[in-house]
Amino acid sequence: MVSYNTNELFSATEVAKNFATITSKLYKNELEKVGILKNNKLDFILLKSEDFEKMIQKEVQKALFEEDRKFVASQVEKIKSGTAKFYSIEETEAKLDAAIKAYEH
C-alpha cells in the first residue's frame, strides 16, 4: 500500500480552492503525489502524467518478469522430469521454415 506524508493529503475542498498551487507543487516536485480525501478517506490520487506513466511501465516490467520467470521454471521442470524435447539446429530451421510457409499460405 502507498503511504502518504501529511503534506500530501488534502480534502477535496482544499484541492478545489487551491488547485493551481497544489498542481504547481507537483510540477516542481515539491510533492510526489497528492491524496484527495473525501469524508476523511482517500478517494483520489493526483500525479504528474510522467510519474503515472513510469509507474505503469514499472508494473508492466514486473508482470513481464513474472511471466518469464514462470516460463523458465516450467522449462526447468520439463528438463528435470525428462519430458523436455531438444532439437538440433537443422531440425529447428526445418520447423521454422515449415511454419513460415504455412503462415504465408
Secondary structure, DSSP 8 states (H G I E B T S, - for coil): -----GGGEEEHHHHHHTHHHHHHHHHTTS-S-EEEEETTEEEEEE--HHHHHHHHHHHHHHHHHHHHHHHHHHHHHHHHHT------HHHHHHHHHHHHHHHH-
